[in-house]
Amino acid sequence: MEQKKQNPKAEDETQIVSRRIQRISLHITPIPRPLHDHDSNLGLLPCARREKLEVETEKLSVYMRGKYRDIQEKIYEYFNARPELQTPVEISKDEHRELCWRQMYGLIREAGIRPLKYVVEEPAKYFAIVEAVGAVDISLGIKLGVQYSLWGGSVINLGTKKHKDKYFEKIDSLEYPGCFAMTELHHGSNVQGIQTVATFDPITDEFTINTPNDGAIKWWIGNAAVHGKFASVFAKLMLPTHDAKGVSDMGVHAFIVPLRDLKTHQALPGIEIHDCGHKVGLNGVDNGALRFTSVRIPRDNLLNRFGDVSRDGKYTSSLPTINKRFAATLGELVGGRVGLAYSSVGVLKIANTIAIRYSLLRQQFGPPKQPEISILDYQSQQHKLMPMLASTYAFHFATVYLVEIYSQMKMTHNEQLVGDVHALSAGIKAYVTSYTAKSLSVCREACGGHGYAAVNRFGTLRNDHDIFQTFEGDNTVLLQQVAADLLKQYKEKFQGGTLAVTWNYLRESMNTYLSQPNPVTSRWEGAEHLQDPKFQLDAFRYRTSRLLQSAAVRLRKHSKTLGGFGAWNRCLNHLLTLAESHIESVILAKFIEAVEKCPDASSQAALKLVCDLYALNRIWNDIGTYRNVDYVAPNKAKAIHKLTDYLSFQVRNIAKELVDAFDLPDHVTRAPIAMQSEAYARYTHHVGF
């Protein structure tokens, strides 16, 4: 009898173990299912069928890469044919710098790629070149950007015809390698606070460049340590006066300053050049420090588009104030941010390709007495990589749009468009580079121990990309610029002013926010509703409007006791969240537009699936915000979570085709082969190597 009495307990333990095994099995091979047993809507949607979507990779790739595919292929083919120009895994700082110079020299002189004219005439083509070059070696992409976008771009955009006539061809041909000397040891983000001075001497008709103290040393200047012969030096323009001060500060201007002798390559008199040394990444770029001691340059070396000095020392400008001239100057340099955002997406594509192809190939564990399964069949791996893949596609279309409006701005010089591009480039650069930096670590971890091998690129990609979050504007500072612009537009909205293009949605969305959430739609949970682009975009924009309204109220409240600066600092995290929310709304809007415009049915279906995953995953990640204001009822929140899981599973089924559509060359994504033993080599054709 005692034996029988103990049996129920033993049976209970057996059931517990059985349930645990069942749960683990479901984790290993999750069963896709609709949101509810009674919900048949999901089965009707093309992007949510159980069978795998048929994706024509070539057509999707053509749509993704657009009309600049040919020049990117030309760059890939050039480096593929020259293995001696491919960056090895083990290379010293000095060797890497020299290799990087030879890579750029070969690209310009042998392959015949001439980027500078595209900087001026066709920016979209220039950014496509930078993306392809950065895929070969991020150091090369940055060095190219310093030469053409920063050094060349400053001469072309801030100078006048005399400067273009004198310098254009020699910059383009690499005869005049140069630098962009803005950042100082004590001033990076606060450019107006730089201390280098350029004082006009009316007797000799020259400017004298001086570094007044150690804090004013130009620091982290790319191309300065080894290769640069010239620099665009940003300094305060000082004019002599006859009053007690003796000089008048006309604000920050840019000057062409020769650094080295064109024949001997030795530093010129009064110029000290120091090497910034080994860095965390980008060691193919020769960053240096510059100190100027009474360095004389001709008056004509002032880049005088926005302000000029005559022979007798009179200052003239079409812009009436220092602040307006400064804004115009920085506005012409916004292309650097556009390029970084675009290039960051390129890095994310590489990391996605390596991690997903490896995850498709790598097999670990499986059901009892059955073959091991691909690690991408694990729900946890899908949660790591599939939303990231969806974000990569979203960022691609957002940065393509950013390049388009930047190109329009360069052609039309429309004042409203200039402001729009300035804020949007700041926000997208900050958001995308921060996301990519985090994702590189996730990709490394998703590949386990093999991902830690240097040959598999994650370490190099992570270290080289990390600084993208800092240069061309610290990300936290850039997001504050976006928040400030949103608050300005908020004020305009209630004063009846005209909203900038990117902010048009605020007029309708703010009206929606100021009313109560609809108690009916907040409970709709059908898949057709959740996958409706209008619901998704409305949700993103509602969140932004809510954050904007509450930020304005808080700032008004705190400014009474803390003043403007104190109130801003008190609300800073709120403002950063607001800026990120706005950028996410823009990104989703552009993704939805790209899906609608796609001419190929199979590609459109795949993009719709990926777009739905991007949107619903972001809503779920911030579900607390929507629940707090009853924008989403509990049952709807649960439905969003379930559908997000289901979409991740569906995207996993076409993950190979989606990364293949990036169309990256083998010498860029060779890493997954190195991750596997030779025994796996015969299977690599299954994942497109």
VEXVEX-138409 format. One record per residue (C-alpha): x, y, z; residue in three letters. Coordinates in steps of 0.05 Angstrom, whole numbers. Example, Ala and Ser with C-alpha at 12.3 -4.5 7.8 and 13.67 -1.06 7.14 Angstrom:
<sites>
246  -90  156  ala
273  -21  143  ser
</sites>
This chain:
<sites>
0  0  0  met
57  48  16  glu
86  34  -53  gln
20  54  -84  lys
14  116  -42  lys
81  140  -66  gln
64  129  -139  asn
23  193  -148  pro
82  234  -124  lys
128  198  -173  ala
77  209  -228  glu
74  283  -211  asp
150  288  -217  glu
148  252  -283  thr
95  300  -309  gln
136  359  -287  ile
198  333  -323  val
156  317  -384  ser
127  387  -386  arg
197  417  -380  arg
222  374  -437  ile
162  395  -479  gln
176  469  -465  arg
249  461  -484  ile
229  425  -547  ser
182  482  -566  leu
240  530  -555  his
284  489  -601  ile
232  480  -656  thr
178  532  -645  pro
111  516  -677  ile
85  574  -718  pro
13  588  -704  arg
-38  644  -715  pro
-53  693  -660  leu
-115  657  -637  his
-147  592  -657  asp
-208  630  -680  his
-168  683  -718  asp
-166  664  -792  ser
-142  732  -816  asn
-69  713  -809  leu
-75  655  -857  gly
-103  702  -910  leu
-43  748  -911  leu
11  733  -963  pro
67  751  -916  cys
42  706  -860  ala
30  640  -896  arg
63  579  -867  arg
96  562  -933  glu
160  599  -950  lys
155  661  -993  leu
188  655  -1061  glu
237  712  -1066  val
274  728  -1131  glu
340  752  -1101  thr
365  785  -1164  glu
303  829  -1171  lys
304  848  -1098  leu
378  865  -1103  ser
366  909  -1164  val
312  946  -1127  tyr
356  954  -1065  met
420  976  -1099  arg
390  1020  -1152  gly
427  1054  -1209  lys
495  1057  -1174  tyr
504  982  -1173  arg
553  985  -1232  asp
603  1031  -1199  ile
601  990  -1135  gln
614  927  -1176  glu
672  961  -1209  lys
703  975  -1141  ile
691  904  -1115  tyr
721  874  -1178  glu
782  919  -1173  tyr
799  895  -1103  phe
779  823  -1117  asn
830  822  -1174  ala
884  850  -1128  arg
891  807  -1066  pro
954  845  -1047  glu
909  905  -1034  leu
861  867  -988  gln
873  882  -914  thr
903  821  -878  pro
880  800  -809  val
947  814  -776  glu
977  881  -795  ile
1015  935  -757  ser
992  1007  -752  lys
1046  1033  -798  asp
1035  977  -849  glu
960  989  -847  his
969  1063  -860  arg
1014  1050  -919  glu
966  997  -947  leu
907  1044  -939  cys
944  1097  -980  trp
961  1046  -1034  arg
888  1023  -1035  gln
863  1094  -1046  met
917  1111  -1096  tyr
901  1048  -1136  gly
827  1063  -1135  leu
838  1133  -1162  ile
897  1124  -1209  arg
887  1052  -1234  glu
812  1039  -1228  ala
796  1110  -1251  gly
747  1126  -1196  ile
744  1202  -1188  arg
699  1217  -1128  pro
706  1293  -1122  leu
662  1310  -1181  lys
608  1266  -1152  tyr
613  1303  -1086  val
591  1364  -1124  val
549  1338  -1182  glu
519  1272  -1159  glu
524  1261  -1084  pro
484  1196  -1086  ala
538  1165  -1130  lys
593  1189  -1084  tyr
559  1157  -1024  phe
552  1092  -1063  ala
627  1094  -1076  ile
641  1105  -1002  val
596  1047  -981  glu
632  999  -1028  ala
701  1023  -1008  val
682  1018  -934  gly
661  945  -945  ala
732  930  -967  val
763  965  -906  asp
728  1016  -862  ile
795  1053  -854  ser
797  1062  -930  leu
726  1089  -930  gly
743  1140  -876  ile
808  1160  -910  lys
771  1170  -975  leu
719  1211  -939  gly
772  1256  -907  val
804  1269  -975  gln
742  1281  -1016  tyr
683  1298  -971  ser
720  1337  -917  leu
783  1367  -948  trp
756  1370  -1019  gly
685  1385  -998  gly
707  1444  -953  ser
747  1475  -1010  val
690  1466  -1060  ile
631  1484  -1014  asn
663  1539  -972  leu
709  1569  -1025  gly
694  1606  -1089  thr
713  1598  -1162  lys
786  1617  -1151  lys
794  1560  -1102  his
759  1509  -1146  lys
802  1529  -1206  asp
866  1522  -1166  lys
853  1460  -1124  tyr
798  1416  -1155  phe
838  1373  -1203  glu
897  1363  -1156  lys
852  1342  -1098  ile
814  1295  -1144  asp
877  1263  -1171  ser
908  1255  -1101  leu
965  1302  -1120  glu
942  1345  -1061  tyr
924  1299  -1004  pro
894  1339  -948  gly
861  1344  -880  cys
801  1375  -846  phe
827  1411  -784  ala
767  1431  -742  met
770  1391  -677  thr
815  1416  -621  glu
841  1383  -558  leu
792  1423  -515  his
735  1432  -565  his
701  1380  -607  gly
625  1387  -608  ser
627  1461  -591  asn
659  1486  -655  val
644  1559  -640  gln
688  1552  -579  gly
752  1534  -618  ile
812  1577  -601  gln
858  1575  -662  thr
863  1645  -690  val
876  1673  -759  ala
895  1747  -754  thr
896  1790  -817  phe
959  1831  -830  asp
941  1888  -877  pro
1015  1905  -888  ile
1033  1838  -919  thr
963  1820  -943  asp
967  1754  -905  glu
934  1717  -849  phe
976  1692  -790  thr
952  1626  -761  ile
968  1613  -688  asn
954  1561  -635  thr
948  1603  -572  pro
952  1546  -521  asn
956  1471  -515  asp
880  1465  -513  gly
877  1495  -583  ala
920  1442  -615  ile
883  1411  -673  lys
870  1339  -652  trp
849  1273  -685  trp
861  1304  -754  ile
855  1249  -807  gly
911  1246  -859  asn
954  1293  -817  ala
1004  1245  -786  ala
1034  1217  -851  val
1002  1235  -918  his
969  1304  -915  gly
1001  1362  -952  lys
946  1414  -939  phe
891  1426  -888  ala
826  1464  -884  ser
839  1498  -817  val
780  1526  -779  phe
799  1587  -738  ala
770  1651  -710  lys
781  1706  -761  leu
811  1767  -726  met
813  1836  -759  leu
857  1893  -732  pro
818  1953  -705  thr
837  2021  -678  his
799  2014  -612  asp
824  1991  -544  ala
814  1917  -562  lys
860  1922  -622  gly
824  1865  -659  val
753  1845  -677  ser
729  1773  -676  asp
690  1757  -739  met
674  1685  -720  gly
698  1617  -744  val
722  1614  -817  his
761  1562  -857  ala
830  1573  -887  phe
873  1531  -934  ile
939  1520  -898  val
997  1482  -932  pro
1027  1432  -883  leu
1085  1399  -918  arg
1134  1416  -974  asp
1107  1387  -1039  leu
1175  1359  -1059  lys
1209  1338  -993  thr
1145  1324  -954  his
1176  1358  -894  gln
1133  1400  -847  ala
1135  1473  -866  leu
1162  1527  -819  pro
1118  1542  -759  gly
1079  1476  -765  ile
1087  1420  -715  glu
1057  1353  -733  ile
1050  1298  -682  his
1022  1227  -689  asp
961  1210  -647  cys
985  1138  -646  gly
950  1071  -643  his
875  1075  -635  lys
819  1027  -616  val
803  1021  -690  gly
813  1054  -758  leu
888  1046  -754  asn
894  1052  -829  gly
877  1126  -820  val
937  1169  -798  asp
907  1215  -746  asn
952  1271  -723  gly
957  1334  -682  ala
974  1403  -710  leu
1003  1464  -676  arg
1012  1530  -713  phe
1063  1583  -694  thr
1059  1647  -735  ser
1043  1609  -799  val
1032  1659  -855  arg
984  1645  -913  ile
960  1690  -970  pro
894  1727  -961  arg
867  1687  -1019  asp
871  1624  -976  asn
810  1646  -938  leu
752  1603  -961  leu
708  1663  -973  asn
639  1640  -996  arg
604  1667  -934  phe
653  1722  -913  gly
712  1758  -945  asp
767  1807  -927  val
789  1860  -976  ser
860  1884  -988  arg
850  1941  -939  asp
823  1896  -884  gly
748  1909  -893  lys
702  1850  -878  tyr
641  1836  -922  thr
588  1782  -919  ser
519  1769  -947  ser
500  1743  -878  leu
492  1795  -824  pro
513  1759  -761  thr
567  1711  -736  ile
515  1659  -718  asn
484  1660  -788  lys
552  1654  -821  arg
570  1597  -774  phe
505  1561  -789  ala
515  1569  -864  ala
586  1542  -858  thr
566  1480  -819  leu
505  1470  -864  gly
551  1461  -923  glu
589  1406  -885  leu
527  1365  -869  val
546  1315  -924  gly
594  1282  -875  gly
537  1262  -830  arg
497  1236  -890  val
556  1195  -912  gly
568  1165  -842  leu
495  1144  -836  ala
497  1112  -905  tyr
563  1077  -890  ser
539  1053  -822  ser
482  1016  -857  val
535  984  -902  gly
572  958  -841  val
507  931  -812  leu
494  894  -878  lys
561  860  -873  ile
550  839  -800  ala
480  813  -816  asn
506  773  -875  thr
562  740  -836  ile
519  724  -774  ala
458  699  -812  ile
497  656  -861  arg
536  626  -804  tyr
471  614  -765  ser
441  578  -825  leu
502  534  -831  leu
518  520  -758  arg
480  461  -728  gln
474  446  -653  gln
428  399  -615  phe
360  376  -638  gly
301  331  -620  pro
320  261  -593  pro
348  213  -644  lys
341  264  -700  gln
394  306  -737  pro
419  370  -705  glu
384  433  -728  ile
408  499  -753  ser
419  549  -696  ile
375  598  -734  leu
317  551  -720  asp
322  569  -647  tyr
273  622  -627  gln
326  658  -586  ser
372  664  -646  gln
314  690  -688  gln
299  742  -636  his
371  766  -638  lys
379  769  -713  leu
312  776  -749  met
290  844  -721  pro
361  867  -735  met
355  844  -807  leu
289  881  -812  ala
321  944  -783  ser
377  939  -834  thr
327  941  -890  tyr
290  999  -856  ala
355  1038  -848  phe
374  1025  -920  his
312  1058  -948  phe
315  1115  -896  ala
387  1132  -915  thr
371  1127  -989  val
317  1179  -976  tyr
366  1222  -936  leu
415  1221  -994  val
359  1240  -1042  glu
338  1302  -1003  ile
410  1321  -990  tyr
422  1319  -1066  ser
360  1362  -1077  gln
386  1411  -1025  met
454  1416  -1060  lys
420  1430  -1126  met
365  1479  -1104  thr
394  1511  -1041  his
323  1515  -1016  asn
326  1546  -947  glu
270  1503  -918  gln
302  1441  -945  leu
369  1461  -916  val
339  1462  -846  gly
303  1396  -858  asp
366  1361  -882  val
407  1389  -824  his
360  1361  -771  ala
344  1296  -807  leu
417  1279  -821  ser
434  1293  -748  ala
379  1246  -724  gly
389  1189  -774  ile
465  1191  -765  lys
458  1187  -689  ala
404  1134  -689  tyr
433  1088  -742  val
505  1089  -718  thr
484  1075  -646  ser
441  1017  -668  tyr
497  989  -712  thr
548  994  -656  ala
503  952  -610  lys
485  903  -665  ser
558  886  -680  leu
565  858  -610  ser
500  820  -617  val
524  789  -683  cys
590  769  -651  arg
554  735  -593  glu
505  701  -641  ala
564  666  -673  cys
591  639  -608  gly
665  624  -601  gly
677  625  -676  his
654  697  -678  gly
712  716  -633  tyr
765  697  -684  ala
795  759  -716  ala
789  730  -785  val
714  732  -779  asn
714  808  -779  arg
667  824  -721  phe
723  852  -678  gly
750  896  -734  thr
681  919  -755  leu
663  935  -683  arg
727  973  -668  asn
729  1010  -734  asp
656  1030  -731  his
654  1050  -658  asp
678  1121  -671  ile
620  1133  -720  phe
581  1150  -657  gln
627  1208  -642  thr
656  1241  -704  phe
615  1286  -749  glu
577  1303  -685  gly
570  1265  -620  asp
506  1226  -622  asn
478  1254  -558  thr
490  1325  -582  val
459  1310  -650  leu
396  1281  -619  leu
389  1345  -578  gln
390  1384  -643  gln
332  1341  -668  val
294  1352  -603  ala
305  1427  -607  ala
278  1428  -678  asp
217  1387  -658  leu
202  1437  -602  leu
210  1494  -652  lys
161  1459  -700  gln
114  1447  -642  tyr
112  1521  -628  lys
102  1536  -702  glu
43  1487  -703  lys
5  1525  -651  phe
22  1592  -682  gln
-3  1572  -750  gly
65  1571  -783  gly
90  1527  -840  thr
120  1461  -817  leu
183  1433  -850  ala
172  1374  -897  val
194  1320  -848  thr
150  1347  -792  trp
85  1354  -831  asn
55  1293  -796  tyr
57  1331  -729  leu
-2  1375  -748  arg
-51  1317  -753  glu
-16  1273  -702  ser
-15  1326  -648  met
-90  1337  -657  asn
-100  1262  -649  thr
-57  1260  -587  tyr
-94  1317  -553  leu
-158  1277  -559  ser
-170  1212  -521  gln
-149  1145  -551  pro
-205  1110  -588  asn
-230  1055  -540  pro
-252  1012  -599  val
-189  1013  -642  thr
-145  1005  -580  ser
-175  934  -573  arg
-172  913  -646  trp
-125  853  -649  glu
-135  821  -717  gly
-72  809  -758  ala
-100  848  -816  glu
-106  909  -771  his
-38  900  -739  leu
-4  893  -807  gln
-40  954  -834  asp
14  1007  -849  pro
-34  1061  -825  lys
-40  1030  -756  phe
35  1021  -751  gln
53  1091  -773  leu
-2  1123  -731  asp
25  1086  -670  ala
96  1111  -682  phe
72  1182  -693  arg
25  1182  -634  tyr
83  1163  -588  arg
125  1220  -616  thr
68  1270  -607  ser
57  1246  -536  arg
131  1254  -519  leu
133  1322  -553  leu
72  1349  -516  gln
97  1324  -448  ser
168  1350  -461  ala
141  1420  -477  ala
100  1420  -413  val
159  1398  -371  arg
206  1449  -401  leu
157  1505  -389  arg
148  1483  -317  lys
222  1476  -300  his
245  1538  -337  ser
208  1581  -285  lys
255  1557  -230  thr
317  1531  -266  leu
322  1577  -326  gly
327  1553  -398  gly
392  1515  -393  phe
374  1482  -326  gly
306  1461  -352  ala
336  1430  -414  trp
386  1391  -372  asn
331  1367  -325  arg
290  1340  -384  cys
349  1316  -425  leu
335  1241  -425  asn
262  1256  -443  his
286  1299  -501  leu
333  1245  -527  leu
276  1194  -526  thr
233  1244  -563  leu
286  1252  -617  ala
295  1177  -626  glu
219  1167  -630  ser
214  1219  -685  his
271  1188  -725  ile
238  1119  -719  glu
174  1150  -747  ser
212  1177  -807  val
247  1110  -818  ile
182  1071  -817  leu
148  1121  -864  ala
204  1113  -915  lys
203  1037  -908  phe
128  1036  -921  ile
138  1080  -983  glu
193  1034  -1009  ala
147  973  -1001  val
91  1008  -1039  glu
138  1030  -1096  lys
171  962  -1106  cys
153  939  -1177  pro
165  865  -1168  asp
110  826  -1132  ala
155  775  -1098  ser
203  828  -1074  ser
145  870  -1049  gln
116  812  -1010  ala
183  800  -977  ala
193  873  -961  leu
122  877  -931  lys
138  820  -885  leu
203  852  -863  val
170  920  -855  cys
116  890  -811  asp
168  857  -767  leu
206  923  -760  tyr
144  962  -741  ala
112  912  -693  leu
178  895  -659  asn
190  969  -644  arg
119  977  -618  ile
127  916  -574  trp
194  941  -547  asn
160  1004  -523  asp
93  972  -506  ile
93  1005  -437  gly
86  1073  -468  thr
24  1051  -507  tyr
-6  1015  -448  arg
3  1074  -401  asn
-45  1116  -442  val
-91  1059  -464  asp
-70  1067  -536  tyr
-63  991  -537  val
-108  948  -493  ala
-79  886  -458  pro
-108  837  -508  asn
-80  877  -566  lys
-11  880  -533  ala
-12  805  -527  lys
-32  798  -601  ala
26  844  -622  ile
75  801  -583  his
50  736  -614  lys
49  765  -684  leu
120  792  -676  thr
144  722  -658  asp
108  693  -718  tyr
137  745  -765  leu
207  731  -739  ser
197  658  -757  phe
172  677  -826  gln
231  724  -839  val
278  668  -817  arg
250  627  -874  asn
274  678  -926  ile
335  703  -887  ala
384  674  -937  lys
350  709  -995  glu
347  775  -956  leu
421  776  -941  val
438  751  -1011  asp
402  812  -1038  ala
454  857  -1006  phe
499  827  -1060  asp
564  834  -1022  leu
626  803  -1054  pro
659  740  -1027  asp
722  776  -1005  his
679  820  -960  val
636  764  -929  thr
685  707  -932  arg
684  702  -856  ala
632  647  -847  pro
676  598  -884  ile
733  611  -835  ala
685  598  -777  met
674  527  -799  gln
720  467  -802  ser
740  438  -869  glu
687  385  -860  ala
634  438  -870  tyr
664  467  -933  ala
626  421  -980  arg
560  448  -952  tyr
575  521  -963  thr
539  523  -1029  his
474  515  -991  his
480  584  -961  val
505  620  -1022  gly
580  626  -1011  phe
</sites>
